């Protein structure tokens, strides 16, 4: 199970471009945190909706550039 919790939709709406990029790069796949649980379909649907909104907002802000990629890095928490 993943220890990295998905943000809320409110957090996604308030996030800046760099935070959205970090989530895009480092959040686990939707539903990963509920593998083997009875509520997997609900968790998957909720996390998939959040991931979709992260991607929409990030793209609307300009998406990936070399500068954004360097600022986010390739290691979670770095």
Secondary structure, DSSP 8 states (H G I E B T S, - for coil): --------HHHHHH--HHHHHHHHHHS--TTGGGTTSTTHHHHHHHHHHHHHHHHHHHHHTT---HHHHHHH-SSTT-
